[in-house]
Amino acid sequence: MATAATASRPASASTSGRDALAAASSSPAAVCLVPFRWWARVREEEAAGGVRYAATAAASPSYYGLRLLHSFLHPDLVLRLERGDGRAGGGGGGSGGGRSYALVPADELSRALARQNSGFGLQNKHSFAGDSAGAYPLVLRISVRETSILNLRISKKDNPVENYKRANKIFNIDSQPVHVWDFSGQTNLILMNEWNRLHDCCHADQENLLEVQVYAMSDSLTSKIGGTNKENSGDVNHLDRSFGRYGSAGLIGLENLGNTCFMNSSIQCLAHTPKLVEYFLGDYTRNINQTNPLGLNGELALAFGELSRSLWTTDRKPVAPHRFKEKIACFAPQFSGFNQHDSQELLAFLLDGLHEDLNQVKCKPYEEAKDASGRPDEEVADEYWSNHLARNDSVIVDTCHGQYKSTLTCPTCSKKSVTFDPFMYLSLPVPSTAKRTMTVTVFSTDGSREPCSYDVNVPKFGTLSDLVQALSIACLLGDEEVLLVTEVYNNCIIRYLEEPSDSVSLLRDGDKLAAYRLPKKYEKSPLVVFTHQHFDKHSSIDNVTTQKKEFEAPLLAALPETVNGLSVQDIYLKLLNPFRLSKGASSPSGTAGSNGDPVDLMDGIPSDSDSNFQNIQLEDDPESNNCSTNECEIRKGPSELYDVGTADSDKGANLKEFEFYLKNDRGDGQQQKIDINEVDFLETVPSRLHVNVHWQQNASRQYDTSMLNNLPEIHKLELISKGTEDSVALHGCLEAFLKEEPLGPEDMWYCPCCKKHQQAMKKLDLWRLPEVLVIHLKRFSYTQFTRNKLETFVDFPTTDLDLSSYIADKSEQPSSHYRLYAISNHYGNMGGGHYTASIYHEEGKGWYKFDDDCVTPMSEDSIKTSAAYVLFYRRE
């Protein structure tokens, strides 16, 4: 912000800035108010020293209610300017904390601008006056209260309402101190005139009118005056690109107000985004849109602007962002209170809220998206982008908005739907290589195989689909078979794991899993679930007694079309075939494969060729009828499921060995005994028929029931060492984000050709990249019951992030090479943890760690950690 103060007739609002400065320069009493730091660099060496004034609020009631009444009755802005002892001589002088201005003669300012423009070789000779769009007049009233104290009053009666509001922004002393250095001698002249009036017995409270021409210094003007042209060099170019940026400015921490480290981390990353720094340290208030119904009445932009200015001073004292937090809580109640929150969620709210507060489109046109209809992608993308810009125009759009191509393909008719949507940040999945070893026992549903237990490796936070896929590879599942995975507890199936998207983290280490091989043609058929109990000998001191005990593993099979007592018995006897001792097998295979190397889902094959899994043979192999002790025995195919081959004499014996009882799915209530000779014991066939089988004492001697009695638990978590496998490159995250994948069942797409919702395939491609690319690493996963965090180390480049290979638009575009400048880090677990920020400081030429109110230098080698959560890149 720069202002020009003159004692002559004020320039009208329509007067051009260049003419106003020329007129001011011709007046011997004309003075200008400019940023002190800039003036300290460009002023003439022989220029006179300045006198420092500190601005404070004029006296007002201390009670809040009285202050409101006072401001209503006395709406004028009144400041108290107290003269200090410090003087800025030829070398410049410190300005202290806060905002500082220099009051200088207009002719000296003109010469300084001419020298600077000539030295920097600017073609347009740009000066303060050249940017006249924001020029406006302002009338000040100055009076002398004491020997070294001046009163400055800005009245609504003397100035237009808009100009008065701008003046309040310039002299806002609530957020930070304001200092004025007088290099013109005008304040001394006013003091001397008042002393003469006192000597002549005149009233001492007479006001002196000072008419001011105010210039809003835009970003373009700031950059040209500061010399941001890459061809320029020197201290002035380095230090004066924007207000307040020199030396240690920007190295100020934020106090933790109580679990607000997530907010501090996001603010520091945004407040050190170069284009946003230039914008909010300039006159951003003129771009605030207070009428936008989607915005926050401009209050969020004002609060963020004030906070950004307080972070870009040389005062190293930490800032307490109380007012900013109050605004956040007011418009986003989810961030109120003092609980820990997600820094990326706050960042998304801030970017969207700042955009709407600064959106220059007051009346948004409605543009209906047109179908591609075979048109070139370039034409359709430009049309979507033009429609987006017609409704959105802000510094956030110019800085952070990009565009990606989204393609949906119908799996039935191959209809394609192509849209081009804007994005503000990319949320990339983190393909974790941390694995969990899980033990699952697989049973046949036709009595053709002995049960086998398998150790399989799945992603630590993978899904049930990953588990089924790994298990299918391990047990050599046939093309015409499916696996039904269940959770067994207290000898019963308590849950059917049929939702592929459910997380395996829902399964605890001590749970027991059983999977059943079903022919695909019976996948939707009704099922019969057998639980069973037998007589077990129990020894005591006095005698040996027998008691009933449940077998641990249920058996399962598909029901035939006709269900009667005999068919139920025949199905059960067929399921017991692998356990019969009379078949010549001394004992069934206990846990084939469980002692071998686990099947790795990432590789898709057993870990080693000599694993026990290589002995598992497919059932259509004619030479696989007999297996060794450590092999899974294959007896009959699914086609023979209901061909009962038990001899009549065996049937009679079986009537005495087993009794069958109907029970409900909960396993409680009175059980109804099934008469084997009963034809219709069911009125309707349920989807799952639950039968409890009572073994008689002599039955246990005919079967080896070790696998029925001992169902292994899931193994405990085993993490692969981080230094070797638990890491992924950022490009791997990008490829996972852009790969084609099916939509979820809850996100079905309506195909206009099929006239129904389809689970389409979705493919994303980057089309247009922004100036600042924000990358969110999706480390947190949420389910109904669990919250997890991925600690995978993501190896990201700090320089030369090349995205050219990921851009679908091959036409000429701006550079696709990016440099890292900020990171939001999260340490700890989901329940709490701590956020910090790692930021590259341009002036300091190095990286700094922002840990709430503590700011310390750090090496570039130490910024890459598994805590990196949100990455901020700027185009090189």
Secondary structure, 3 states (H helix, E strand, C coil): CEEEEECCCCCCCCCCHHHHHHHHHHCCCCEEEEEHHHHHHHCCCCCCCEEEEEEEECCCCCCHHHHHHHHHHCCCEEEEEEEEEEEECCCCCCCCCCEEEEEEEHHHHHHHHHHHHHHHCCCCCCCHHHCCCCCEEEEEEEEEEECCEEEEEECCCCCCHHHHHHHHHHCCCCCCCEEEEECCCHHHHHHHHHHHHHHCCCCCCCCEEEEEEEECCCHHHHHHHHCCCCCCCCHHHHHCCCCCCCCCCCCCCECCCCCCHHHHHHHHHHHCCHHHHHHHCCCHHHHCCCCCCCCCCCHHHHHHHHHHHHHCCCCCCCECCHHHHHHHHHHCHHHCCCCCCCHHHHHHHHHHHHHHHCCCCCCCCCCCCCCCCCCCHHHHHHHHHHHHHHHCCCHHHHHHCEEEEEEEECCCCCCEEEEEEEECCEEEECCCCCEEEEEEEEEECCCCECCEEEEEEEECCCEHHHHHHHHHHHCCCCCCEEEEEEEEECCEEEEECCCCCCEHHHCCCCCEEEEEEEEHHHCCCCEEEEEEEEEEEEECCCCEEEEEEECCCCEEEECCCCCCHHHHHHHHHHHCHHHEHHHCCCCCCCCCCCCCCCEECCCCCECCCCCHHHHCCCCCCCCCCCCCCCCCCECCCHHHCCCCCCCHHHHHHHHHHEEEEECCCCCCCCCEECCCCCCCCCCCCCCEEEEEEEECCCHHHHECCHHHHCCCECCCCCCCCCCCCCEEEHHHHHHHHHCCEECCHHHCEEECCCCEEECCEEEEEEEECCCEEEEEEECEEECCCCEEECCCEEECCCCCEECHHHECCCCCCCCCEEEEEEEEEEECCCCCCEEEEEEEECCCCEEEEEECCEEEEECHHHCCCCCEEEEEEEEC
